[in-house]
Amino acid sequence: MSFDWKYLLSLASYSEFWTASLTVVWLSVLTWCVSVALGFGVAIARTEGPGWLRQLSAVYIWFFRSVPLLVLLIFIYNLPQMLPELRPVLSNPFWAGAIALIVSEVAYISEIHRGGLISIDRGQHEAAHVLGIRSFGKYFKIIVPQAFRVAMPTLSNEFITIVKLTSLVSVISLSEILLVGQRLYTRNFLVIETLVAVSVYYVLIVTIFTWIARWIENHLDVTRRRATETEIAKTRFEHPVVTGERIRKSDIVVDLNRVRKSFGDKRVVNDISLQIRSGEVVCLIGPSGSGKTTLLRTINALQDIDGGTICFHGEDWICGDGKYQLSQTFRDDVIHLGMVFQSFNLFPHLTVLENVTLGPRYHTMGSADELRAFAMLNLDKVGMAAHAQKYPHQLSGGQKQRVAIARALAMKPLVMLFDEPTSALDPEMVSEVLQTIEGLAAEGMTMLIVTHEMRFAARISDRIIMLENGSRVAEASADDLRNGITDARIRRFMEQSQH
């Protein structure tokens, strides 16, 4: 029996195939878009929700990944026999098929989203926290764009799977491509030729959407982007913005009273009290594991406390006695505490300028032009104005850290917290970051710095406080730093650290 090429070519203009192809495209796009949206909600519930919601989402995923789609299609299509009020919708094969596909695909796509979400570094969440960006804004502006970029290749692959799964909807009499082909070959018995035509139509649909998906992936890939002349021109500025002096409601800005924190049986912060005055630079030193970073992170609630209290600007801020509690205004006031992390925590999908303006724009701290100008002023202050349209991956470690400092300054903080700002840098890049911090000290910025750079600490500090095994063991005052450190523990530690 010969292959009928003439018949095969005639099917290229067969109107029912093209109508069926449009049905497949519409069904696939609808299923994919709705499943991507709902799947993200299930993924968030699985990763961030309360215990009962995590368990419920896990059961949903387990159940609908276990039920065959064919069974689900037939069940949903026949559901009006039990619930007649559903007949107006489910008696239509298209909508019955769409609902079945969506219910099934949400279970798969939510796991794709979950993979994207857990791939995002925890530092991105912490950076959003210190900028005062709340949950919805954090996910919408920071987490989702990055997670979607990670998940996009797998999501694209899932769309192709959905296109092929639409062929199963023929069991409930939806006139899609396979069912049109079946009707043809049952009349003319040209099975092979008709199935080849069916395959060609599916391949055409998949090919077109593969090109679209590739374009989306390339668009999301910031490594392919280059700043235009117009964008560069927008970053030029001539007149500095006058920001005014920092508001000082009291002399003591940060007041820690007997703060305690344990991890299991290990006491990491042991009854530490510490007061930081406006305009003061305090450095925390001590061996690794002494509790310096943990103590620093308790001030802006990146780390909870087991006991003690923390006051900010003379007002109750964090309480750890009895039950861990934040002040009612914490979410609004945390923006007044700028923080610079060890690992920069810049947002990789945003340019340098967008990184610096994100927080102020979120809090509507001015017009777009004012915020851009103020961001450029701060970037100029740290020597990064010329790099405003670059992305973080195009910067050196020292440049990233200076951008992180500019981002914190753009929020007009009352206090700056530095968590070992040079520990992730190559030795040749350390000096540029330290010089930037020294410039802030010269301007009167209140700062608490965790550092292992002992010469820098001695040069910049009003006080040096030494921690060891979670306890405050020694302190060197401004007079000590000018006239020679008398405390043997601090002097010995600083001498050993310089070798």
C-alpha positions as CSV (number, residue, x, y, z in Angstrom):
1,M,0.0,0.0,0.0
2,S,1.6,3.3,-1.1
3,F,1.7,6.5,0.9
4,D,-0.8,9.1,-0.4
5,W,1.3,12.3,-0.5
6,K,-1.4,14.2,-2.4
7,Y,-4.0,13.6,0.4
8,L,-1.4,14.6,3.1
9,L,-0.7,17.9,1.3
10,S,-4.4,18.6,0.9
11,L,-4.8,18.5,4.7
12,A,-2.7,21.6,5.0
13,S,-5.7,23.6,3.9
14,Y,-8.3,21.6,5.7
15,S,-10.3,24.2,7.7
16,E,-11.3,21.8,10.5
17,F,-7.7,21.2,11.3
18,W,-7.0,24.9,11.6
19,T,-10.1,25.4,13.7
20,A,-9.0,22.5,15.9
21,S,-5.5,24.0,16.2
22,L,-6.9,27.3,17.4
23,T,-8.9,25.4,20.0
24,V,-5.8,23.6,21.2
25,V,-3.8,26.9,21.3
26,W,-6.6,28.6,23.3
27,L,-7.0,25.6,25.7
28,S,-3.2,25.3,26.2
29,V,-2.6,29.0,26.8
30,L,-5.6,29.3,29.2
31,T,-4.5,26.2,31.1
32,W,-0.9,27.4,31.3
33,C,-1.6,31.0,32.4
34,V,-4.2,30.0,35.0
35,S,-2.0,27.2,36.3
36,V,1.1,29.4,36.5
37,A,-0.9,31.9,38.6
38,L,-2.6,29.4,40.8
39,G,0.5,27.2,41.0
40,F,2.4,30.1,42.4
41,G,-0.1,30.5,45.2
42,V,0.1,26.9,46.1
43,A,3.9,27.1,46.0
44,I,3.9,30.1,48.4
45,A,1.5,28.2,50.7
46,R,3.8,25.2,50.6
47,T,7.0,27.2,51.5
48,E,5.8,30.2,53.5
49,G,2.3,29.4,54.9
50,P,1.3,28.2,58.3
51,G,1.7,24.5,59.1
52,W,-1.9,23.5,58.3
53,L,-1.7,25.3,54.9
54,R,1.6,23.7,54.0
55,Q,0.1,20.3,54.8
56,L,-3.0,21.1,52.8
57,S,-1.0,22.2,49.7
58,A,1.2,19.1,50.0
59,V,-1.9,16.8,50.0
60,Y,-3.3,18.6,47.0
61,I,0.0,18.2,45.1
62,W,0.2,14.5,46.1
63,F,-3.4,13.7,45.2
64,F,-3.6,15.4,41.8
65,R,-0.2,14.2,40.6
66,S,-1.4,10.7,41.4
67,V,-4.8,10.8,39.6
68,P,-4.5,10.1,35.8
69,L,-5.6,13.0,33.7
70,L,-7.9,10.8,31.7
71,V,-9.8,9.7,34.8
72,L,-10.0,13.4,36.0
73,L,-11.4,14.5,32.6
74,I,-14.1,11.8,32.6
75,F,-15.0,12.5,36.2
76,I,-15.3,16.3,35.8
77,Y,-17.3,16.0,32.6
78,N,-19.8,13.6,34.3
79,L,-19.9,15.6,37.5
80,P,-23.2,17.3,36.6
81,Q,-24.9,13.9,37.1
82,M,-24.3,14.4,40.8
83,L,-24.4,18.2,40.9
84,P,-26.9,19.3,38.2
85,E,-26.2,23.0,39.0
86,L,-22.8,22.6,37.3
87,R,-24.3,21.5,34.0
88,P,-24.2,24.9,32.3
89,V,-20.4,24.9,32.6
90,L,-19.3,21.3,32.7
91,S,-21.6,20.1,29.9
92,N,-19.3,22.1,27.5
93,P,-16.3,19.9,26.6
94,F,-14.0,22.9,26.3
95,W,-14.6,24.2,29.8
96,A,-14.7,20.7,31.4
97,G,-11.4,20.0,29.7
98,A,-9.9,23.3,30.8
99,I,-10.9,22.8,34.4
100,A,-9.5,19.2,34.5
101,L,-6.3,20.3,32.9
102,I,-5.9,23.3,35.3
103,V,-6.6,21.2,38.4
104,S,-4.0,18.7,37.3
105,E,-1.4,21.1,36.1
106,V,-1.5,23.3,39.2
107,A,-0.1,20.4,41.1
108,Y,2.9,20.1,38.7
109,I,3.5,23.8,38.1
110,S,3.4,24.6,41.8
111,E,6.4,22.3,42.3
112,I,8.2,24.1,39.5
113,H,7.5,27.4,41.2
114,R,8.7,26.0,44.5
115,G,12.0,25.0,42.9
116,G,12.3,28.6,41.7
117,L,11.4,30.1,45.1
118,I,13.8,28.0,47.1
119,S,16.6,28.8,44.7
120,I,16.4,32.4,45.7
121,D,19.1,33.3,48.3
122,R,17.7,34.1,51.8
123,G,19.6,37.3,51.6
124,Q,17.1,38.6,49.1
125,H,14.4,38.3,51.7
126,E,16.6,40.0,54.3
127,A,17.4,42.9,52.0
128,A,13.7,43.4,51.4
129,H,13.1,43.3,55.2
130,V,15.6,46.0,56.0
131,L,14.2,48.2,53.2
132,G,10.8,47.9,54.9
133,I,9.2,46.1,51.9
134,R,6.3,44.0,53.0
135,S,5.3,40.6,51.9
136,F,3.3,41.4,48.8
137,G,5.8,44.0,47.5
138,K,8.7,41.7,48.3
139,Y,7.3,38.9,46.2
140,F,6.0,41.1,43.4
141,K,9.1,43.2,43.0
142,I,12.0,41.0,44.2
143,I,11.3,37.3,44.6
144,V,8.9,36.5,41.7
145,P,10.9,38.1,38.9
146,Q,14.0,36.1,40.0
147,A,12.1,32.8,40.7
148,F,10.2,33.1,37.4
149,R,13.5,33.5,35.5
150,V,14.8,30.4,37.1
151,A,11.6,28.4,36.5
152,M,11.0,29.7,32.9
153,P,12.7,26.9,31.0
154,T,10.8,24.2,33.0
155,L,7.6,26.2,32.7
156,S,8.1,26.4,28.9
157,N,8.6,22.7,28.8
158,E,5.4,22.2,30.8
159,F,3.5,24.3,28.2
160,I,4.6,21.8,25.6
161,T,3.3,19.0,27.8
162,I,0.0,20.7,28.1
163,V,-0.3,21.1,24.3
164,K,0.2,17.4,23.9
165,L,-2.2,16.6,26.8
166,T,-5.0,18.4,25.1
167,S,-5.3,15.3,22.8
168,L,-6.8,13.5,25.8
169,V,-9.7,15.9,25.9
170,S,-11.0,14.1,22.8
171,V,-12.5,11.5,25.1
172,I,-15.1,14.0,26.2
173,S,-15.8,15.0,22.5
174,L,-13.9,18.2,22.3
175,S,-13.1,18.8,18.6
176,E,-9.4,19.2,18.9
177,I,-6.7,18.1,16.4
178,L,-6.6,14.4,17.2
179,L,-10.4,14.0,17.2
180,V,-10.6,15.7,13.8
181,G,-8.0,13.3,12.5
182,Q,-9.8,10.3,14.0
183,R,-13.0,11.3,12.2
184,L,-11.1,11.6,8.9
185,Y,-9.4,8.2,9.0
186,T,-12.4,6.4,10.1
187,R,-14.0,7.6,6.8
188,N,-11.1,7.2,4.4
189,F,-9.0,4.6,6.2
190,L,-5.8,6.7,5.5
191,V,-4.6,6.3,9.0
192,I,-0.9,6.9,8.6
193,E,-1.3,10.0,6.3
194,T,-3.9,11.5,8.7
195,L,-1.7,10.9,11.8
196,V,1.3,12.5,10.1
197,A,-0.9,15.6,9.4
198,V,-2.0,15.6,13.1
199,S,1.6,15.4,14.1
200,V,2.6,18.3,11.8
201,Y,-0.1,20.5,13.3
202,Y,1.1,19.7,16.9
203,V,4.7,20.3,15.9
204,L,3.8,23.7,14.3
205,I,2.1,24.9,17.5
206,V,5.0,23.7,19.7
207,T,7.6,25.3,17.4
208,I,5.8,28.7,17.5
209,F,5.5,28.7,21.2
210,T,9.1,27.5,21.7
211,W,10.2,30.6,19.8
212,I,8.0,32.8,22.0
213,A,9.3,31.1,25.2
214,R,12.9,31.6,24.0
215,W,12.2,35.3,23.4
216,I,10.8,35.6,26.9
217,E,13.8,33.8,28.4
218,N,16.2,36.1,26.6
219,H,14.2,39.2,27.7
220,L,14.4,38.0,31.3
221,D,18.1,37.3,31.1
222,V,19.8,40.5,32.4
223,T,23.2,39.4,31.2
224,R,22.0,40.2,27.7
225,R,20.9,43.7,28.4
226,R,22.8,46.8,27.6
227,A,22.0,50.3,28.7
228,T,20.7,52.7,26.0
229,E,22.0,56.2,25.5
230,T,18.7,57.5,26.8
231,E,19.0,55.5,30.0
232,I,22.5,56.7,30.5
233,A,21.5,60.3,29.9
234,K,18.8,60.0,32.6
235,T,21.5,59.2,35.2
236,R,23.5,62.4,34.6
237,F,22.9,65.1,37.2
238,E,24.4,68.5,37.8
239,H,23.0,69.8,41.0
240,P,23.2,68.0,44.3
241,V,20.0,67.4,46.3
242,V,19.9,69.0,49.7
243,T,18.6,66.4,52.1
244,G,18.8,68.2,55.4
245,E,20.1,66.9,58.8
246,R,19.1,63.7,60.4
247,I,16.3,64.0,62.9
248,R,17.6,63.4,66.5
249,K,14.9,62.9,69.0
250,S,17.2,61.7,71.8
251,D,20.9,61.3,72.4
252,I,20.7,57.5,72.7
253,V,19.6,56.1,69.4
254,V,19.9,52.4,70.0
255,D,19.6,50.9,73.5
256,L,20.0,47.1,74.1
257,N,19.2,45.9,77.6
258,R,20.3,42.4,78.6
259,V,19.7,40.8,75.2
260,R,19.9,37.0,75.1
261,K,19.7,34.5,72.3
262,S,20.4,30.8,72.2
263,F,20.4,28.2,69.5
264,G,19.6,24.9,71.2
265,D,21.9,24.6,74.2
266,K,24.4,27.1,72.9
267,R,24.0,30.7,74.3
268,V,25.1,32.9,71.5
269,V,24.2,36.3,73.0
270,N,24.5,36.4,76.8
271,D,22.9,39.3,78.6
272,I,24.5,42.0,76.5
273,S,23.6,45.6,77.1
274,L,24.8,48.3,74.8
275,Q,23.9,51.9,74.1
276,I,24.8,53.8,70.9
277,R,24.6,57.5,70.8
278,S,23.7,59.8,67.9
279,G,26.8,60.3,65.6
280,E,28.8,57.6,67.4
281,V,30.7,54.9,65.6
282,V,30.9,51.6,67.6
283,C,32.8,48.6,66.3
284,L,32.1,45.1,67.5
285,I,35.1,42.8,67.5
286,G,35.9,39.3,68.7
287,P,36.7,35.8,67.5
288,S,34.5,34.0,65.0
289,G,31.4,32.6,66.8
290,S,31.5,35.2,69.5
291,G,28.0,36.5,68.7
292,K,28.8,39.7,66.9
293,T,26.7,39.2,63.8
294,T,23.8,37.6,65.8
295,L,23.7,40.7,68.1
296,L,23.8,43.1,65.2
297,R,20.9,41.3,63.5
298,T,18.7,41.4,66.6
299,I,18.5,45.2,66.2
300,N,16.4,45.1,63.1
301,A,14.7,41.7,63.8
302,L,16.6,39.7,61.3
303,Q,17.2,37.5,64.3
304,D,14.7,37.1,67.2
305,I,15.8,37.2,70.8
306,D,14.9,35.0,73.8
307,G,15.1,37.8,76.4
308,G,15.9,41.4,77.0
309,T,14.6,44.5,75.3
310,I,15.8,46.8,72.4
311,C,14.8,50.5,72.2
312,F,15.2,52.6,69.1
313,H,15.1,56.4,69.5
314,G,13.8,56.2,73.0
315,E,10.8,54.1,72.1
316,D,10.2,50.4,72.8
317,W,11.3,48.5,69.7
318,I,11.7,44.8,70.4
319,C,10.8,42.8,73.5
320,G,12.1,39.3,74.2
321,D,10.9,38.9,77.8
322,G,8.0,36.5,78.0
323,K,7.0,36.6,74.4
324,Y,9.0,37.9,71.4
325,Q,7.2,41.1,70.2
326,L,7.9,43.9,67.8
327,S,6.5,47.4,68.3
328,Q,3.4,48.3,66.4
329,T,5.3,50.8,64.3
330,F,8.2,48.4,63.6
331,R,7.4,47.8,59.9
332,D,7.2,51.6,59.3
333,D,10.3,52.5,61.3
334,V,12.7,49.7,60.3
335,I,13.6,51.8,57.2
336,H,15.5,54.2,59.6
337,L,18.0,51.4,60.2
338,G,20.2,51.0,57.2
339,M,22.1,47.7,56.8
340,V,25.0,46.5,54.7
341,F,25.5,42.7,54.5
342,Q,28.6,40.6,54.2
343,S,27.4,39.2,50.8
344,F,25.9,42.5,49.4
345,N,22.4,41.1,48.8
346,L,21.9,43.3,45.8
347,F,18.9,42.4,43.6
348,P,20.4,40.8,40.5
349,H,17.5,41.5,38.2
350,L,17.7,45.3,38.8
351,T,20.3,47.8,37.6
352,V,22.4,49.7,40.1
353,L,20.1,52.7,39.9
354,E,17.0,50.5,40.3
355,N,18.6,48.8,43.3
356,V,19.1,52.2,45.0
357,T,15.7,53.6,44.2
358,L,13.6,50.5,44.9
359,G,13.1,51.2,48.6
360,P,12.4,54.9,48.3
361,R,10.0,54.3,45.4
362,Y,8.1,51.6,47.4
363,H,7.7,54.0,50.3
364,T,6.9,57.0,48.0
365,M,9.6,59.1,49.6
366,G,9.4,61.6,46.7
367,S,8.7,62.0,43.0
368,A,10.5,59.7,40.5
369,D,12.8,62.6,39.4
370,E,13.7,63.5,43.0
371,L,14.4,59.9,44.0
372,R,16.5,59.3,40.9
373,A,18.5,62.5,41.7
374,F,19.0,61.5,45.3
375,A,20.0,58.0,44.3
376,M,22.6,59.4,41.9
377,L,23.9,61.7,44.7
378,N,24.4,58.7,46.9
379,L,26.0,56.7,44.1
380,D,28.3,59.6,43.5
381,K,29.2,59.7,47.2
382,V,30.4,56.1,47.0
383,G,32.1,56.5,43.6
384,M,29.5,54.5,41.7
385,A,27.6,57.1,39.7
386,A,29.2,56.1,36.4
387,H,27.9,52.5,36.9
388,A,24.3,53.4,37.5
389,Q,23.0,51.4,34.5
390,K,25.0,48.3,35.1
391,Y,23.7,45.1,36.7
392,P,25.2,43.6,39.8
393,H,26.8,40.8,37.8
394,Q,28.9,43.4,35.9
395,L,30.5,44.8,39.1
396,S,33.4,43.7,41.2
397,G,32.9,42.8,44.9
398,G,34.0,46.2,46.1
399,Q,31.7,47.9,43.7
400,K,28.8,45.8,44.8
401,Q,29.4,46.6,48.4
402,R,29.6,50.4,47.6
403,V,26.2,50.1,45.8
404,A,24.8,48.3,48.9
405,I,25.9,51.2,51.0
406,A,24.3,53.7,48.6
407,R,21.1,51.6,48.7
408,A,21.0,51.9,52.4
409,L,21.8,55.6,52.4
410,A,18.9,56.2,49.9
411,M,16.5,55.4,52.7
412,K,17.9,58.3,54.8
413,P,18.7,56.1,57.8
414,L,19.3,57.3,61.3
415,V,21.7,54.4,62.0
416,M,23.8,52.3,59.7
417,L,24.5,48.6,60.6
418,F,27.5,47.0,58.9
419,D,27.9,43.2,59.1
420,E,31.6,42.5,58.3
421,P,31.3,44.6,55.1
422,T,34.7,43.5,53.8
423,S,34.7,39.8,54.6
424,A,33.6,38.7,51.2
425,L,36.0,40.9,49.3
426,D,39.4,40.3,47.8
427,P,42.2,42.1,49.7
428,E,42.7,44.7,47.0
429,M,39.0,45.7,47.1
430,V,38.8,46.2,50.9
431,S,40.3,49.7,51.0
432,E,37.7,51.2,48.7
433,V,34.9,50.0,50.9
434,L,36.6,51.1,54.1
435,Q,37.3,54.5,52.7
436,T,33.6,54.9,51.9
437,I,32.6,54.0,55.4
438,E,35.2,56.4,56.8
439,G,33.6,59.1,54.7
440,L,30.2,58.4,56.3
441,A,31.8,58.6,59.8
442,A,33.3,62.0,58.9
443,E,29.8,63.2,58.0
444,G,28.5,62.2,61.5
445,M,26.6,59.0,60.5
446,T,25.7,56.8,63.5
447,M,27.2,53.4,62.9
448,L,27.5,50.0,64.5
449,I,30.1,47.9,62.6
450,V,31.0,44.2,63.0
451,T,34.5,43.9,61.6
452,H,37.8,42.0,61.6
453,E,39.7,45.0,60.2
454,M,41.5,46.0,63.4
455,R,43.4,49.0,62.0
456,F,40.3,50.3,60.5
457,A,38.3,49.8,63.7
458,A,41.0,51.7,65.7
459,R,41.0,54.5,63.2
460,I,37.3,55.1,62.9
461,S,35.7,54.1,66.2
462,D,34.5,56.1,69.1
463,R,34.3,52.9,71.0
464,I,35.4,49.3,70.4
465,I,33.5,46.5,72.2
466,M,34.8,43.0,72.3
467,L,32.6,40.0,72.5
468,E,33.7,36.5,73.4
469,N,31.5,33.3,73.8
470,G,28.4,35.5,73.5
471,S,29.4,37.9,76.3
472,R,30.7,41.4,76.4
473,V,34.1,41.1,77.9
474,A,35.9,44.4,77.2
475,E,35.6,47.9,75.9
476,A,38.0,50.5,74.6
477,S,36.9,54.2,74.7
478,A,37.8,57.1,72.4
479,D,40.5,58.1,74.9
480,D,42.0,54.6,74.9
481,L,42.1,54.6,71.1
482,R,43.9,58.0,71.1
483,N,46.3,57.3,73.9
484,G,46.8,53.5,73.6
485,I,44.6,50.6,74.5
486,T,45.1,49.5,78.0
487,D,42.8,46.5,78.1
488,A,45.0,43.5,77.6
489,R,42.3,41.3,75.9
490,I,41.5,43.9,73.2
491,R,45.1,44.8,72.7
492,R,46.1,41.2,72.3
493,F,43.2,40.4,69.9
494,M,44.0,43.4,67.7
495,E,47.6,42.5,67.6
496,Q,46.9,38.9,66.6
497,S,44.4,39.9,64.0
498,Q,46.9,42.2,62.3
499,H,49.4,39.4,61.7
